[in-house]
Amino acid sequence: AQTDYLPPAPPTGLTATAGNLKVTLQWIESDGATSYEIYRSQTQGGPYNQKAYGVLNTPWDDITVSKGITYYYVIKAIGQGGPSDYSNEASATPYGVPEPPTDLQTPWAWYDAITLSWTDSIDEDTYRLERSTDGVSYDWSVNLAQNSSTYDNSGLTAGTTYYYRLYAVNQHG
């Protein structure tokens, strides 16, 4: 005797949460599902392209995204009877922390001042420059403007070694 299997019900409660260069999907699993297929579009309502298959459970991270682009997702449950219909649609717009500044140098040093320079970062709102005299305890800092690439640190003590670290900062970190 032949047994006919019905597809599982579509997954419900799909949510998409934006992260740092990722989107995390979560859903309520369907009875009878053995795996899930993930579909994605950059247009609300599709058309959707298959992003992943054989996904075994929730949550699932899409790490092939670009910051600032809104992605729309639906999923299907796969069972012995085949695929379900699409789930509800969920969307998210991943963000990105700024790229770190590079090539931090001290091209000029005087008895009481040091000039620092670096290569400008991408997507920063500000910079945070920190200073230490032991390389461990950074007890001095200054916030610098976006697109900065130099800073003159004056009022220093001659003969003292100074250590610096520089961060690019935006609203995400």
TAZI-V175239 format. One record per residue. N is the residue number from 1. RES is the residue in one small letter. PSI is psi as a letter, one per 40 degrees, with the letter a starting at -180 (NA if undefined). Layout:
n=N res=RES psi=PSI
n=N res=RES psi=PSI
This chain:
n=1 res=a psi=h
n=2 res=q psi=h
n=3 res=t psi=h
n=4 res=d psi=h
n=5 res=y psi=i
n=6 res=l psi=i
n=7 res=p psi=i
n=8 res=p psi=i
n=9 res=a psi=i
n=10 res=p psi=i
n=11 res=p psi=i
n=12 res=t psi=i
n=13 res=g psi=f
n=14 res=l psi=h
n=15 res=t psi=i
n=16 res=a psi=h
n=17 res=t psi=h
n=18 res=a psi=i
n=19 res=g psi=a
n=20 res=n psi=h
n=21 res=l psi=f
n=22 res=k psi=i
n=23 res=v psi=h
n=24 res=t psi=h
n=25 res=l psi=h
n=26 res=q psi=i
n=27 res=w psi=i
n=28 res=i psi=h
n=29 res=e psi=i
n=30 res=s psi=h
n=31 res=d psi=h
n=32 res=g psi=e
n=33 res=a psi=h
n=34 res=t psi=e
n=35 res=s psi=a
n=36 res=y psi=i
n=37 res=e psi=h
n=38 res=i psi=h
n=39 res=y psi=i
n=40 res=r psi=i
n=41 res=s psi=i
n=42 res=q psi=e
n=43 res=t psi=h
n=44 res=q psi=h
n=45 res=g psi=e
n=46 res=g psi=a
n=47 res=p psi=i
n=48 res=y psi=i
n=49 res=n psi=i
n=50 res=q psi=h
n=51 res=k psi=d
n=52 res=a psi=i
n=53 res=y psi=i
n=54 res=g psi=e
n=55 res=v psi=h
n=56 res=l psi=d
n=57 res=n psi=i
n=58 res=t psi=i
n=59 res=p psi=i
n=60 res=w psi=h
n=61 res=d psi=h
n=62 res=d psi=h
n=63 res=i psi=e
n=64 res=t psi=f
n=65 res=v psi=i
n=66 res=s psi=i
n=67 res=k psi=i
n=68 res=g psi=e
n=69 res=i psi=h
n=70 res=t psi=h
n=71 res=y psi=i
n=72 res=y psi=h
n=73 res=y psi=i
n=74 res=v psi=i
n=75 res=i psi=i
n=76 res=k psi=i
n=77 res=a psi=h
n=78 res=i psi=h
n=79 res=g psi=a
n=80 res=q psi=d
n=81 res=g psi=e
n=82 res=g psi=a
n=83 res=p psi=i
n=84 res=s psi=i
n=85 res=d psi=i
n=86 res=y psi=i
n=87 res=s psi=a
n=88 res=n psi=i
n=89 res=e psi=i
n=90 res=a psi=i
n=91 res=s psi=i
n=92 res=a psi=i
n=93 res=t psi=h
n=94 res=p psi=i
n=95 res=y psi=i
n=96 res=g psi=h
n=97 res=v psi=i
n=98 res=p psi=i
n=99 res=e psi=i
n=100 res=p psi=i
n=101 res=p psi=i
n=102 res=t psi=i
n=103 res=d psi=f
n=104 res=l psi=h
n=105 res=q psi=i
n=106 res=t psi=g
n=107 res=p psi=d
n=108 res=w psi=h
n=109 res=a psi=h
n=110 res=w psi=a
n=111 res=y psi=d
n=112 res=d psi=e
n=113 res=a psi=i
n=114 res=i psi=h
n=115 res=t psi=h
n=116 res=l psi=i
n=117 res=s psi=i
n=118 res=w psi=i
n=119 res=t psi=h
n=120 res=d psi=i
n=121 res=s psi=a
n=122 res=i psi=h
n=123 res=d psi=f
n=124 res=e psi=i
n=125 res=d psi=d
n=126 res=t psi=i
n=127 res=y psi=i
n=128 res=r psi=h
n=129 res=l psi=h
n=130 res=e psi=i
n=131 res=r psi=i
n=132 res=s psi=i
n=133 res=t psi=e
n=134 res=d psi=e
n=135 res=g psi=e
n=136 res=v psi=d
n=137 res=s psi=h
n=138 res=y psi=g
n=139 res=d psi=e
n=140 res=w psi=h
n=141 res=s psi=i
n=142 res=v psi=i
n=143 res=n psi=h
n=144 res=l psi=i
n=145 res=a psi=i
n=146 res=q psi=i
n=147 res=n psi=e
n=148 res=s psi=i
n=149 res=s psi=e
n=150 res=t psi=i
n=151 res=y psi=h
n=152 res=d psi=h
n=153 res=n psi=h
n=154 res=s psi=i
n=155 res=g psi=f
n=156 res=l psi=i
n=157 res=t psi=h
n=158 res=a psi=i
n=159 res=g psi=e
n=160 res=t psi=h
n=161 res=t psi=h
n=162 res=y psi=i
n=163 res=y psi=h
n=164 res=y psi=i
n=165 res=r psi=i
n=166 res=l psi=h
n=167 res=y psi=h
n=168 res=a psi=h
n=169 res=v psi=h
n=170 res=n psi=a
n=171 res=q psi=e
n=172 res=h psi=e
n=173 res=g psi=NA
